[in-house]
Amino acid sequence: MLVTGAAKRLGRAIALAAAENGADVAITYRESAREARALIEELALHAVEALAVRCDVTDEKSVREMVKEVATELGGIDVLVNNAANSRPSNLRKLRSRSGMRSLPRTPADRSWCRARRCHT
């Protein structure tokens, strides 16, 4: 299982729940290295494989490198939880217009996070 943006908040909870149920888990983080390391230590307590990879999901090269590393280390990616997000507070009332919605990030991970079966090679 790969959970993007999992060093904190909801992604962290998802990764922990997966490990508690026996899943090997890879997580990504962009700036939260300390939190990612702490989560990996916690995941390892559940006797599963756990891996943290720094990745900027807005950069296609970074995503491709991360997918390759995770697939190699864990033997493939069976489940993707595309959780990475910009967590800066925003005023949702300002996002009513189409122009406001275009400002939301669209990531390479959203479009083709690993082109399906390539994760298993």
Phi, psi and omega in degrees: 000139176241125177241112179280148178059046189254009182290338184220171169050226186299317179300320177299314180298320179296314180299317179296317179298320179296314180296320178299335179260014172092007181276138168289140188226130169250140177236155171243157175212159176250308184237356187258055184299317182297314179294323178296316178299318179297319179294319179300318177299319179291319179297320182297336177295343180265014177058042176237162172286136181220137185217136175243133181230129175288132182205135171259105186289356174270356182246112185301321179297318178298318179296314180299316179297318179297314181299317179299314180297313181296314181299321179292312184290321184257000178080017179133173177233112181269328184224134174244127169249104185275081188261343185303136181205160172277115186266015176295136178299143177219161179265106184296336178297332180281351183262018182292325184278161177298323181296323177294321179291328179295339181282349178289143184291142170240126188250158172302328179295326177293320186284311185199071191306331172201018180053051174056256192286349179297338179295338185263008181269000000 
